[in-house]
Each structure stands twice: as structure tokens, then as C-alpha cells.
Amino acid sequence: MRKAPSFDSQFEAADALVSTLRADAAACAAFIEDFARKGAQSDDEAILAQRDRFQAFATARLGFDGLLGEMVAGLDRMTAEVSADMDSFRGLTARERLTGWFSRQRMWRLHRQRVHEAPVIERLLDLLSKSNAITGLVSGHREFALACHKAAESDVVTIVEQRGRLVGAIDIARLRMKEMKAKALTRQGRIGLYGGRAEWERMEEERRALEAEAEKIAEEELKMRDESQRREGFITMFQEFVDALNSQIGLCNALLRKLSIGTEERLIIYQAQVDTDVPGSKAKITQQRYPHIAGPISLFERGMLVPQDIGLRKAAADAAFGKKFAAFAESHDATDAPIIDLTQRSSRFRLRFARF
């Protein structure tokens, strides 16, 4: 079975991919802007290159989205592992209980040694660093996607309006063409019925002029129709690009909500492991050290994180994550990441031991 890649390797891949993704998106948005200004009259080879650029963006986007989903799901799994270790510290092992029948002091010394040797605090701080890193990546990409989406959407609206005016011009041209042909037929019907030869020649000349005008209008109408069809194909491609950006914004919103709740949960686990009332116990967790997750840390610093308050929000964030990342929904179950309840003590601590 293939070993799952580490979070660090996934983050490096996502960080490299997001640069490519933004470069492709910026180039696509620039092409749309140019098209809105002058219709981007280019040769077929240049147009195919642009289509390849749009396809490259779509491919990079899928890869980037997958990496983000896998990393966030991985963070929750690692949090669940730390939480499970925390639960094991609430009770005593069989060896510790057996030792307790002879020496309570030795029993608790063994327990403290086991807890001390488990690097829970270091693991929690590492998880907070990972949360800070991926939150910064997601929030930065969200800001880029918002700006790019706004500009591209405005240009697409302009292009659609231009095509609307072109379709209107085509309809007018068709009406004029019908009108010219009708007048030509009328002139043809009158030739030989009225006046002398000079009059007939004049009407024949008018008929030919009307037919020539109708043919000219027909040629213009054909060119406009071809341009309309060409623009329709580009509009479809541009709209797919704008929709993809909008989808990424929604995806980033879901991820940021999930990451925020996950950070709160990790801070709650930290509170359960460390006596945060002791001076200096919060020194390792500050907004300056973790600027991208400053919101939850602000609550942590003010002692406003309560386990019972995040249950419903966590469930909603997990549900939104599951909709956006169906591939990770099964392994990303809310039951996988229990919340530490600071208001309850494990019943295993209520055992009575003889004093020696």
C-alpha cells in the first residue's frame, strides 16, 4: 500500500502549484480584457495557444483543490490522534493501576513520566503552525481569486453586450436585405409596363443597383454572423473560466471556516493539556507567531474558547467541507476529531487507592 505523502511535501506542492495557477489565471484574465477592448483579432495559432492556457488553468485548479482538501483532512486526522492521546492520559494503564495498589506516589510518577514523554504540546504547536501556513495559503489565494473574478466577470459582461449589439445589427441587415430585394422585384415587374425605352433602362439600372446593395448587405451580414458565432465560442470559454474562479472562492470560504473551527479545537486541546492560568503558559501561542489564525488565537488569549460552543459550528463546517471535497468526506467525519470537554473529568480518576 502506498504511503500517504507528508503534510510538508503536500504544502510545498500546493505552494508551487498556486504560483502556476495564478500565472495562468492572470494570463486568461488579460486575454479576456484584451478581447473586450478589441475582439482579440488573432491568428488561429495564437487562439489555440490561448485555449491551451485556459485548459492549463482548469487542470492546475483541480490539482490545487485536491491538495488543499487532502491537507485539511490530514490536519483533522492528526488532531484526532493528539486528542486520542490526551484521552489516554486521563486514565491509568494496567501497569500504573497495579503499581497503585502498592505505592500511589510511584503510580502517579509513572503516569507523569508517560505524559511527559509523549510530545503532545510539541505536536499541538506543530499543528498550529501547519494551520497557520495553510490558512495563509488559502486566504491569499482567495483574495487573488476575488480580484481576478471581479475583473474577468466585468469583461465578460462587456463581451456579451457587444455580441448582443452585433446580433441586433445582423437582424437589421437581414431586414434591409429583404427590403432591397423586394424593391428590386418591384422594379423588375414595372419594366416594360410604363414609359418608353429610356424609362425602362432607368428602372433596370435601379433594379441592378438594388440587387448589388442587397448582395453587399448579405456579405456584411455573413461576416457579422461568423463573428457572432466566433464570439459565442469565446464567451462559453470565458464564462467557464469565471465560473471556475467563483467556485474556487466558494471552496476557499468553506476551507477557511473549517480551518478556523479546527484551530479553535486544537487550542481547546492545548487548554486541556496546559494550565493556561499559569503566567507564561500562553507565551508560545500568540497572534504575532501565527498571524493567519489570529482570530481564534485572540479568543484563546482572552479565555473565550469553550468546547460546547463550537459543536454546531464544527458540524456545519464539516458538512460544507464534505460537499466541496466529496473524496475526503468519508475519512473526514466529525466523530474522528472529538472535542475535549474541560467541564468533565474521566471516571477513571475516581478510583480509590490505598495510601502508603
HELIX and SHEET records of a PDB file:
HELIX    1   1 PHE A    7  LYS A   38  1                                  32    
HELIX    2   2 ASP A   44  ARG A   90  1                                  47    
HELIX    3   3 ALA A   94  GLY A  100  1                                   7    
HELIX    4   4 ARG A  104  GLU A  117  1                                  14    
HELIX    5   5 VAL A  120  ARG A  190  1                                  71    
HELIX    6   6 ARG A  197  GLN A  273  1                                  77    
HELIX    7   7 PRO A  291  ILE A  293  5                                   3    
HELIX    8   8 ALA A  294  GLU A  301  1                                   8    
HELIX    9   9 PRO A  307  ASP A  309  5                                   3    
HELIX   10  10 GLY A  311  LYS A  324  1                                  14    
HELIX   11  11 ALA A  326  ALA A  329  1                                   4    
HELIX   12  12 ALA A  334  ASP A  336  5                                   3    
HELIX   13  13 SER A  347  ARG A  350  5                                   4    
END                                                                             
